Amino acid sequence: MTEPTSSLLPLPDHLSIDPRSPHHAAAIFQQPVEIGIRFNGKERFDVQEYCVSEGWIKVPAGKTLDRRGQPLLIKLKGSVEAFYKP
């Protein structure tokens, strides 16, 4: 059973999965479908934050953690496309 895309909220230009971030939108993550990110033509499954207009994603740098216990993120630049997975 698939959700019609018209009832889904539009994806923002800048989105983060971290609830402490000002770019976190809880309503987007409460929808019944998952968000997919295509970076430079390949789908990525480890994206923590993205910005479509500036063309970057942030992904964890291996198993490295910062001093607060959060994954250390690196920024990768390229072509970014956000979409809802069917």
Sequence and secondary structure as in RCSB ss.txt:
>XXXX:A:sequence
MTEPTSSLLPLPDHLSIDPRSPHHAAAIFQQPVEIGIRFNGKERFDVQEYCVSEGWIKVPAGKTLDRRGQPLLIK
LKGSVEAFYKP
>XXXX:A:secstr
    GGGS    SEEES TTSTT  HHHHTSSS EEEEETTEEES  SEEETTTTEEEEEEEEEE TTS EEEEE
EES EEEEE  
